[in-house]
């Protein structure tokens, strides 16, 4: 887990802001618009597995992908 924490700390605030917006939109599309993981992945050029990881992390943080790292 230490490696993951270091990677997140190395992100600039600008990148975190960009990813926060993207991840929140992915979470919203999945939970509210009921889009499939595959269709969200196509929209954002991500694998459906990566979309699933983002959704799960947002669920753990009540919509906040970075909740464990704040």
N, C-alpha and C positions, 0 to 999 in steps of 0.2 A: 504494500500500500504506500510505502514511502516514496517509491518511484513515481507513482501516479500523482501524489501530492506535489512533488517537485515539478512535474510537468505542468500542472495547473498553475503553480506559482510563477512559472516562467512565461506564462501568457501575459500579454499586455492588456491593460484595461480595455483598449479598443477592440482587441480580438475577443475578449470575454464578452463584451457588450454585443458584438456581432453574433457570437455563438449562442448567447442567452436568447436573443431574439429569434434565431433560427430554431433552437431547441424548443422554445415555448410554442412557436408556430407548429412545429411537428407534433408536439403533444396535443395542441388544440385540434389539429386536423384529425388525429387519431381518435381522440376522446369525444369531441363534439360533432365533427363532420363525418365521423365513422369511415374515413378513408382507410384503405388497406395499407399494410406495411409496405407492400410492393409498390403501390401507386405513389405513396409518399416518397419512397426511395427513388423512384424514377424522377419525381419532381425536383428533388434535391441532389440527385446524382450520388445516392448512398445505397448501400446494400440493405435489404430488408432486415438483416441481422443487426446492422448498425442502428437502424430506425428503432428496432425493438429495444436495444440497449438504452437509447435516449429516452424512450417512453418509460421504461422501467425505472430509470434514475429519476425522471421527473415525478413519477408516482411516489417514490420514496421520499422526495423532497417537497411533496405537495405542489408540484408544478415547477419547483426550483431545481434545475439540473445541478447547480453548484452548491446546494444546501450543506453538504458534508464538508465543504472546503472553505466555508466562510468563518 
